[in-house]
Amino acid sequence: MEIIENTEIDKDTVSSKELESLFSKKYNLLAETAVTLKKTYINKLSVSKSMNIAVRLLDNSIEVYRLDKSSLSKVCRLSGHQQSLTEVVFSTKEDHLLYSSGDGGVKLWDTRTSGLCVQEYKDEERQPHSYTCMDVSCSGRVICAGTETEQNDAYLVFWDQRKAEPLGGYWNSHTEDITQVKFHTDKSETLASGSLDGIINIYNIEEGTEDDALQYTLNVDHAVEKLTWLDHCRLSCATQYNDLQIWDTTTADKLKHYDREKICRSIKRSRADECHVADAYLGADGRPVVLAGSVAGDGGVLRSVRVSTKSNKLEPLTNFAHNKQLVRCAAYDKQRDILVTTGESGLIDVWGGVTDGSDEPDEEAVPKKLHKSLRLSDKRHKPY
């Protein structure tokens, strides 16, 4: 049987005039910077509450920027890392940056000193793990890192941020590489982990044992690519098949499931196999938003759609017409209505929502320096 290759070029399914009308929520490009003149790729992004921005580059360096009104200024560059960096996360003390690496290291850096390592976390009692992902709780107290598969199991390791020695770990919850660990944005005891095994686990790490800590196991059928907490109970999951699921973590119910074909149609593109899901977040109106694009051509197509309140449909929201790269990472600030995107062209783009139909950015949405201290919770956690 002759196999006929699909040579159709991915393209818009509606006219440019219809795109303008359908994607009615406008965002202006407030700031843009190229992290290097060389060809590079940004695949990790962290944005603090005061709009400090950290990105991980292909050469395993980290660059930190500060957004001040409509400009991005470089704070520092952290370089010289031998192993692949797998995650970059700001601590609640916003001048402190955490990262995990493939050589079994989790380190805490002070960005005010041009990159001084102030703490290194390792599991000295066991052979060093290869960490694939990492996160810190909203209280700033607990760090969790996930590992590659070791002897048919993958592990979660925990630390108190103030101490180098681990608190303990969970050893029996995943059978393949852990790709994501995400603490709840408001509840420091709640943790979600996702893996290549197609499983999401929800934990209460205040429980004394792993069995008691495991609250729910969610079967997403495909390898987990990205987890995002939308609100107090809803968790979004983008899979490596570029579909998106939304789960209620208090009942273990799957609330929404959008496959690649449906997302492709919703962003008004013609080829589902070129559709790429960048992320999901909770929009300014409290509705989940899916950020997606096309890998065709230069990857410049980037659009957002939001979940309908009346049906299972995805409604057109924004066409980011000035986007110049295939976006791999995004972070949204709901209070300021600001979206930060990075991707395969090494650009950091900051988008500001337009209000009242104006083409000018909302000046109140542009961040100012925040002068408030963030205290760590006094409550002790026992994730072991």
N, C-alpha and C positions, 0 to 999 in steps of 0.2 A: 504494500500500500504506500502510495506516495504521500509524504508529509509536506504540507503546504505551510510555509512560514508566514505568520501574520506580519506584513510589512507596513501596515497602516501607521502613520505618524500620529503620535498623541497630540491632540489639539483641543481647543475650546469647542463646546457643543452649542454655544449661543454666540450671538454677535457681541462686539465690544460695547455697543450701546446697552444691550440687555445685561451684560456683566455689571456695568455701572449702576444700573437700576436695581438689580437683584442684590448685589453686595453693597448695601447702602450705608453700613457703619464704616466711617472713614478713620484712618490712622495716618498721621504724618510721620515722616522719618525725622526724629528730633536730633539724632546724632549717629554717626557712623565712623568707625575706624578700622583700618587694616592692621592686624597685630604684627605683621612682618611684610617686607617687600617680596620675600620668597614665597613660593607656593606652599601652602600649609593647609591644615584641616583641623577644625575645632570640634571635638566630640564630647567635651564635658564642660558644663557651665554651672556656676553657682552665683546667686545674687542675694546680697544681704538686705535687711530691712531699710538701711540707709542708702541703698543703691550702689554699694561696692560690688564690682563684677569681677569674678575670677574665671579664667578659661584655661583649659589644658590643650597644648599643641602636640603635633605629631612627634616632635623631638623630645617629648617628655618634660618640657618646661611648662611653667605656669606663669601667666601674666595677670596682674591685678590692676583694675582701673576703677576710677571714681567718676560717677556721673554728677556733674555740677551744672544745673540748668540744662543747656543744650550742647554741652561739650563733654568729651571723655578724656580724662587725664590719667596717664600711667602712674601707678603707685609703686610697683616693684615687679621684678621678674625673678622667679625661682627656677634655677637651672642646675645642671650637673647630675640629674637623676639617672642611674644606670638601668633600672628596670622600668617596665611600662607602668605608668600611673593609671589607675583604674577608676578613681573617683576624686572629686574636689568639692568640698563643702565648707561654707563659712560656719564657724561656731557662733553661739549667741553673743559672745564677746566679739564684736564685728571686726576687730583688727586681727583676730586669730583665724587661721585657715587650716583645715584638716585635709589630708589626702591619704589614700591607700594605694598600695603598689603590689606588683606581682611577686616581689621578693619577700613577702611576709611582713611588710612594714606599714604601720599607720603612724603618721607624724603630724604634730601640731606646730604651725609656724606663726611667728609674729610679723605681720606685713609692715609694721611701723619701722622695723629695723632692717629694711631691704631684704627680709627673708632670713630671720634667725629661727632655727629649730629650737623650740622651748620644751618639747616633750616628744619622746618616741615610745610607741606602744608595741610590745611584742609578747608572744606567748613563749616564754623561756623554757617551760617544762616540756614542750613538745617540739617536734620538727616544725620549722617555720611554715606557715600556711601561705598559699598564693591567694591573696585577697583580690576579689573581683569587683567588690562594691562596698560602700560604707555610708553611714549616716550618723548624725548626732541628734539627740532628743531635743525637744523644744525648750526644756529646762536648761540645756547645756551640760547636764551632768553625765549622761550615759552615751557612750560611743558603741556602735555595733558594726561589725564587718562580716561580709559573707565570703566564702571560699570557693575555689574550684573543687571538683570531685576528687576525693582521696579515699581509696579503698571502698568504692561504691557508695560513699556518703559525702555530703557537703555540709559544712558547719557554719554556725553563727557564733562569733566570739564577741564578748562584751568587756568594756573597760569603764571604770570611773575616770572621767577626764582628768582628774587630779593625780592619778596614779598610773605608773607604767605597767604594773602587773594586771593581768586580766581578772575580771570578776568571776568568769566562768563562761560556759557556752551551751548551745543547743546542738546536739549531735545526731539526731534521728529524724529530722523533719523533711529533708530533701535528699534525692538520690542522684541529682545532676548539678552542674555548676549553678550557683546562686548568682543571678544577674542583677537583682535589685533588693535593697533593704531601705525601707522608708518609715521613719517615725511619723506618727500623727502630728499635724501642725499645732495642735492645742493640747493634746493629752500625751504626756511624756511616757506613760506606761504602755501605750498602744503602738505596736510595731507590725508592719507588713513586710513579708519577704516573698520574692518571686524567683523562679528558676527555669532552667531549660527543660525541666521535667513537666512543665505545663501546670504547675501548682502554685497557688498563692496561699500562704499561711498567715493567719492573723493571731497575734500573741498579746497577752497581758503580762508584761515582764515583771510585774510586782509579785506574781505567783512564785512559789518556792521551787517548783520543779518544772521541767520541760513539758511533761504531760499535762500538768495543771495550767501552764501558761498558754498552750495551744488552744485557742478559742474556736477557730474555724479553719477548715481546709477547703479552698475554692478551686475547682477544676476548670481551667480556661482552655484546655485541649491543645494549645500551642505554646511554644517557648515564650516566656515572658521577656519583653524588651524594655518596657518602661512602666513604672507605677507612679501615680499621682493622687494624693489625697485631695478630694474636691471640697469636702466639708466634714462635719463631725462624724458622718457615717458612710458617705459614698467614696469609693475608691475606683479610679479609672485604670485600665490596663491596656497598653498597646502591645500587641504581640509581634513576633518576628515575621508573621504573615501579613502585617499591616492591617489587621482588623483592630477594632476598639471595643472594649467591654466596660460596663459600669456596674459595680457590685455594691450591695448594701452589706457592710461588714458587721452589722448588728444582728442580721437575720440569715446571712449567707445566701441571699437571693440575688440572682443576676437580673438587674433592672433593665439594661439595654445591651444590645449587641449589634454592631455595625460592621459588616464585612467590607473587604477592600472594594468590591464592586459598588456597593451602596455609597461609600465615601467618595469614590471617583465620580459617580453621577452627581452627588451633591455639590462638589466643587466645579462642576460643569466641564469635565474633561472626558476624553473619548476612550482612553485605554486604562483599564483597571490594573494591568500588570506594570504600569509606570507610576501608579499612585503610591505616595509615601506619606505615612502618618508621622508627623513630627512630635506632637504632644497633645495633651488635653489640659484644660484648666477651667476654673469657675469664673464666668464672666462678671462684669460689673452689675448685671441684672440678676445675678444668682443662678443663672442657667449654665450647664456644662457647655464648653466650647471645644471643638476639635480643630486642631491646626494641621493642615495637610497640604501637599503639593505634588509636583510631578518630577520624576527623575529624568525626564526627557530633555534633550538639548542642554542648556546651561543650568538647568534646575531652578530657574528663576521664578517659576510659578509657585506662589504661596497664597493660600486662601484659608479662611476660617468659616466654619459652619457651627450652628448651635442646635442643641437638642430642643425639639418642639415640646411645648407643654401639653399639647392636645393629642399628639400621636407619636409614633416611633420614627418620624421623619427628622432629617437634618435640614435646617433652614440656612440659606446663604447669609453670611454676616459681613465679612471683610475681604476685599481683594487687595493684597499688598503689592501694588503695581510697581513700586520702586525696589522691590527685592531683587538682589543680584546673585543669589547663591542657593544651593540646595540646603535647606535648613535642617540641622540635626538636633539642635537643642533650643529650648525656649523656657523663659521664666516670665510669669505675669504678676504684676502688682495691682491687685484689685482696687485698692484705695486710691491710687494715682491714675489708674487706667493706663498703665505703661507695660509694654511687652518688649522683652529683650530676646533677640534671636541671634544664633551663631550657626556656622556650618562649614561646608566644604571649600569655601573660598577664603577662609580665614578672616571674615569680617564680623565685627560686633555691631549689630544694628539695634537702635533704641527707637521704638515706635510709641507715639503719644496719641491717645484718642482725641478726636475732634468733637467739640460740643456745639449745640445750637446751630448745626448746619454750617458752621464756619470752616474755612480752610486753614485757619490758624490754630496751632496747638493751644490747649488749655494751660495757661501759665501756672494755675494752681496745681496742675498735675505734675509739673516739673519738680523733681525732688530738691529739697534743701537739706542742709546738714542737720542731723538729729542729735541733740545733746541730752541723751538720757541713758542711764546705766541699766543694764539688763542683769537682774539678780538670778542666781541659780536657785533652784528649788532646794529646800532643806530636807525634802523627803528622800530617804534612801531607797534604792531599788535593788532587788536581788534576782537578777536574771540567770540563775544557775540551779 
